[in-house]
Amino acid sequence: MTDHLRTLFEFLRFPSVSTDSTRADAVRDCAAWLDRKLKQIGLKSEIHQTPGHPVVVARNGERLVGRPTVLIYGHYDVQPEDPIDLWHSDPFEPELRDGIIYARGATDNKGQLLAHVLGVAETIEQEGELPVNLIFLFEGEEEVGSPNLENFLREHATELACDVVAVSDTGMVGPGVPTFTYGLRGISCLEVDIVGPSADLHSGVWGGAVANPASVIARLAASLHDAQGRVAIPGFYDRVTPLEDWERQAWADLPWTDEETLQHTGASALVGEPGFSELERRWARPTAEINGIGSGYQGEGSKTIIPARAHLKISFRLVPEQDPAEILDLAEAHLRAQHHEGVTLSIERGHSGSAYLMDPHCGWGKAAQLALAETFSGTEPALIREGGSIPIVQTFKDVLGADTLLLGLALPDCQIHAPNENFPVENFEAGIRLNRSLLRCLADGFGDAAR
């Protein structure tokens, strides 16, 4: 095993699950490990406390005139490992099988984050200095919506001022296909609670006389879509802008088929909004998804009750021009407008983040695509949007005035947020090369990109 892999395995062993309060010490220890690693390679690094988990900021010294300032963002927190019984190995004891690393956080986002760090380390070691003014910004709350990072950016806007941001927390179209993501969907979340009787009731004695929260929650969930798969919330599509013709053509030409989507998801058929391809639905159309629903008895056999409560979790993926707060207003109005006699409905709003879109043909975009092509043997990069959300990316634009270059290294079968999350060694090593090429391309194209 190489030294780089040993370092990654050490990083992956931290159970830095940001949503789990019992693991707050592990998250802090992970931040401290990163801080030490950044100092070891010659950077000036500091840990900044927040009301939640720490932010780690490092730089390569005083800013030099005539060089671009590049901020590289990543997150060291990870998703919970549940359901643990579906993992083939310990999620926090990395395992290498057939050239693939299996561990929680391997591809979201510790593998890519460390690849950037090691790329910088190699450049400093071999060339003595970096061709750019560099800022590393690593947070520990991305998986819970980055609740403290916007305030941190605003408080430290002067020190974090940069020309462009780079992030490797997106995907590749397929193995060996360099992929530049120029757009991300936004997100809004909410939870619905239905309360009926004061306790579970005998369904024979009381059935037909009192409302059943499980039935109410099922009707609410069903009301989110029409029979064709469109979101049925009034006003939901009012601000949605159409795709450009060149985008639709570029995506149609990608080496990706509907059959591959079925293979990767295990679904039996593709469904969704009529009039759009599978990629268009995933990357550039807004959606409403039920993330969880529960009520009543879930054990073996029958228990004939009317449950007292029911619960529903919903998330909306949003596209440019849709406002997350407005979408939650519309969703709440829609849900409250349904018939709820005999029960009490309450709604709690969760985290939100705006969609992001940049011009991939701008100077910075061209420099990033050149670096991707160099890293992947001259292959022309695929230009895509992506269905996932990185809410802080639009915040970088709003607060720092900088566009973000999204450089994919995750494969479609990486099992992100799922059991057996994985990251190929080949992509980890490509990430190290990509960092070196990216910094050089951004430095070489600084004058053109800035205009």
N, C-alpha and C positions, 0 to 999 in steps of 0.2 A: 504494500500500500504506500502511495506517495505521501510526502509531508503535507501537501495541500489537502488530500483526502482525510488524513488524520486530524487536521485542523477543523475541517468541516464536521467530522464525526463528533469532535469535542463540542462544537457549537450546537449540534443537533440534540445533544443529550440534555440540554436544559429544557425542562417542561414549562416553557414560558407562555402559558395559556393565560391571556390577558383577561378573559371573562370570568376566570375562576379565582375568587378572592383568597382561597386557601393556597394559591400558588404565587402570591404577590412576591414572596421572597425569591422564588425561582426566576421571576421576571427581572427583579433588581439584580440578581446575580448574573443573569445573562447580559444585562446592560453593562455591568462592571467588567465582564469578560471582554466585551466588544471594546470598551474604553482602553483596556490594557493592550489589546491586539493592535489598535490604531496607534497607540503611542510606540509600540515596539517597531512599527514600520517607519517611524520618523515623523508622524503627524502630530499636531497639537490638538489634543482631544479633551473634551469636558463633558461631564454628566450634568444635565439640567433636570432638577426635580419639577414635577408638575402636580396638580391635584390628583392625578392618576399615576401612571407608570412613567419612568424617566425617558428623556430624550437625550441622545448622544450626538454631539456635534464635533466634527474634526475638520481641520484645514491644513494646508501645506505651508502656511506662513503668511507673511504680509502680501497683499495683492500687488501684482506687478502690472504696470501700465502696458498696454499693447497685447495683453493676453486675455482671452475670454474667461469669465468666472462661471464655472460649471458646478451646479449643485446636484449631487447624486443622492437620491432618496431611497430608503428601504425600510422594512419593518422586521423587528426581531421577535415579535409576538406571534403566536400560532393559535390555530383552532383547537378546541377540545378533541381528544382522541376517540370519543364515543362514536359508534359502538365498539368497544374494545374487543369483543369476541369475534369480530370479522377481520381483525388484523392477522396476518400470517407470521408476524414477528412483533417484538416489543416496539411500540411506536417511538419510544424515547431511548432505544438502544439501536442505533443505525445498523443496518445489515446490507451488505453488498451481494447482489445475486445477478449473475450474467450481465455485469456492467451497469447495473441499475441500483441506485441507492434508495432504500426504503426506510422512511422515518417521517414522523410528523414534522412539518416545516421544511422538508427537503426541497420542495419546489415553491413553497409559499411561506416565507420568502427568503429563508436563510441561505439556500444554495446560491441564488442569484446575488444576494447582498454580499456574501463572502467572496464570490467571484470578482466583484468590483473591487473589493478591498485587496485581494491578492493581485489583481491586475495592476493596481496602483503600486503595491509593494514591489512587483517585478520591475516596473518602470523606474522607480526610484533606485533600486539596486543596480540596474544595468545602465541607466542613463544619468543618474545623479540628481535629477530633478524632473518635475512634471512640466508638460508644455502648456498647462492651463493653471489658473487660480482655482483650486479645488475646495469644495465644501462637501463633506459627508453629513447627512442628516438622517439619523436612524431613530425611529420611534417604537414604542412598545404598546400601542393601542389601536393599530390599524384594524384589527379584527373585531373591535367594538366600535368602529365608526370614527376613530381619531377625535374624540370629544375635546381634547385639550390642545391639539396641534395648531388650530387656527389662531387661538390666542397667543400661543408661543411664537408663531410667525409674525404676528402683528407687534408683539413686544420686542422682537429681535430683528425687525425688518431691515434695519440698516446693516447689521452684521451679516445677514443672510442674503443681501442684495446680490443678484446674479443675472447673467445673460440668458441662461437656459438651464432647464432641469432635465435630468435623465433618470429614468426608472426602468428596472427590469422586473416587472411583476405582472407581465402579460404573456400571452401564448404564441406558439408557432402554428402555422397551418398544418404542418406535418414535419416529420424528421428531415433534417437537412434543408428545410425551406426557410431562409431568413425572412422575418416578419416584422414589419413596422406598423404599429397601431397608432392611428391618428385620431381616434375617437373612442370614448367610453360612455356607456349608459350611466345615468344617475340612479339614485335609489331613494325610496321613502318606505318606511315600515310603520305598521300599527298592529295593535292587539285588541281583540274584542272579547269581553266577558259577558255571558248571559247568566243571570241568576233567576231561578224560578221559585219552587217551594223552599221552605227553610231547611229541609233535609230530604234525602232520597226517600221516595214514597213507594209503597206497594202498587205495582201497575194494575193489579186486578181490583184492588179496593178503590183506588183514586183515578185510574185511567179513564179518560173521557171527560174529566171534570176540571183538570188543571193543565196548564200549558207544559209542554215537554221541552226543556232547554236544548236537548240534543237535536230535536226536530227544527227548532228555531235556528240553531247555528248551521244546520245543513242547508236550510233555505237561504240564509245569508251568504254562505259560501257559493251556492249555485247562482245567486243573483249577480255575481261579478262578471259573468260572461254571457253572451247570447249564444244561440245555437250554432253560429258559424265560427265561434272562437274569438270574436272581438270583445274587448272590454266594454261592459254595458253601463258603466258609470257616466251619467250625462256630463258633457264637457271635457271628457278625458282626452280626446284627440284634438281639441280646438287649436292648440299651439304647435302641433306636430308639423314639421317641415318635411317636404319630400326629399328623397335621395337624389343626388346628382346623377345624370345619365352615365358619366364616366365611372362612377362608383358601381352602379349596377352591372355594367359591362365588365369591369375589373374583377368583381367578385364572381361573376358567372364564369370567368376564365380560370379561376383558381383550381388547383389540383385537389379538389374536395368534392365528394359526392354525397347524395342523400343516404346511400347505402353505408358509407363510413359513419355517418351520424348514428344510424341505427346500430351499427356494430359497437361503437364506443359507449352508447347509452344503454344498450340492451333493450330498448323499446321495440315494440312490434310494428309500429307505424308512426309516421310523422303527422302532426296535427298543428293547427294554428291559424292565424289570421289569413283569410283568403286574399289572393292577389299578390303575394310576396313569396320569394324563395325561402328555403330553410335558413340560409345564411342571413338574408335580409331580416327575417323575423328575429333572429338571435342577436344581431349586431346593431340594428338601426330602427327597430320598432318597439314601442312601449308595451309593457306587459303587466299583468296582475297575477300573482302566484300565491296559492295557499301553502304556507310553509309548515303549518301544523294545525291539527284539529283534534279536540278531545272532549269526551264527556262519558259519564256512566261507567259501568262495569266492564273491565277489560280482561278479566281472568278466564280460566277454563270453564266451559259449560255455561249454563244459564243463570242469571240472577235477575228476576223480573221486577225491575224498578223503573220509576220515572226519576232520572237524575236531577239533582238540585242545581247543578251548574254545567256550563259548557264554555269552551274556550277556542278561539280562532286566532292564528297568526298569519298576517298578510304582508307581502312585500311587493312594491311596484318598481319595475326597472323603467327608467325614463330616458328620453332622448333630448337633444339640444332644444332649447326654448321652453321646455316644460319646467315649471317651477315646483320643486318638491313640496313646499308648504301649500301651494294652491291645490296640488293633487291630493294631499291629505284632507284639505277642506272639502273637496268634491267627494272623496271617498267616504268621509264621515257623514256628509249630508245624505249620500245615497244609502248608506247602511241604516241610518236613523229613520229614513223614509219608509223602510219596509214595515210590515205589520208585526208588532211585538206585544200584543195584548197578553197580559198574564205573566210577563217577565220584565226584569230590569236589565237594560243594556248599558254597558260602560265601555268607553274606548280610550286606550292609552297610546299615544304616539311614540314611536321609536326613533332611531337615528335616520338622518337624511343626508343626501349629498347630490350636488348638481352633476349633470352630464358634462362631458368635455369634448371639444372638437377643435382641431387645428388644421392648418393648410399643410399637407404633406409635401407640397412642392416649394415651400419656402426654403431659404438658405440653410437653416438649422436642420430641417427635415432631409434635405439632400445630403448633408454631411453625415447624418445618422445612417441613411440608407447606404452610403458609400462604405461606412464602417461595417455594416451588416454584410454587404457583398464581399468585402475583403475577408471577413471572418469565416464565411461559408463558401469559400472556393469560387468566388466571382459570380455566384448565382444572383439573379435579379430579385430583390426583396418583394414579397407580397405586401400590398398596401391594404390594410383592413381597419374596420372598427371592431370593437369587442363588446360582448354583451355584459361582462362584469362591470363592477364599479370600483373606482379608487377615488373616493370623494375629495381627497386632499389635492388631487391634480388640478381641479378647477380653482381651488383655493390658492394654489401657487400662482395661478394666473391673476386672480383677483388681488392678492396681497403683494406679491413680488413683481407682478407684471411680466412674468416669464412663461413661455410655452414649455411644455413637457414632451420629451422624446421618449416614447414607450417602445422598448426593445425587447421583443419576446424571446424567451428561452424555455418555456414550459410546453410540453407536448400535450396533445388532446387527451391522452390516456394517463395523465399524471395523477389522477385521483385527488385533485385539490379539494380540501374540506371533507374528504372521505377516508375510509380505512385504506391502508396500503398506499398512502401518498408516496410518490416516487420521483426521482430525478436522475436521468442518465449521466454517468460520469462524462460521457462525450459532451453533453451540453454544459456541464459544470466547467470543463476545460475550455470550451468555446466561449463561455462567459468571461473568462480571464483574458483570452485573446481579444474579445470584443471590447473590453474596457480599454485596453491599450490602444486599439485602433480608433475607438471613438474619441478619446482625448486628443489624439494626434489630428484626426480629421476635423474636429471642432476648432482646434488651434489653427490649422492650415486654412480653413474657410472662414475665419473670424471676420475679416473685412467684408466679404460678400454677404455673410449671414446677417451681419449687423445692419446692412443697408436695407 
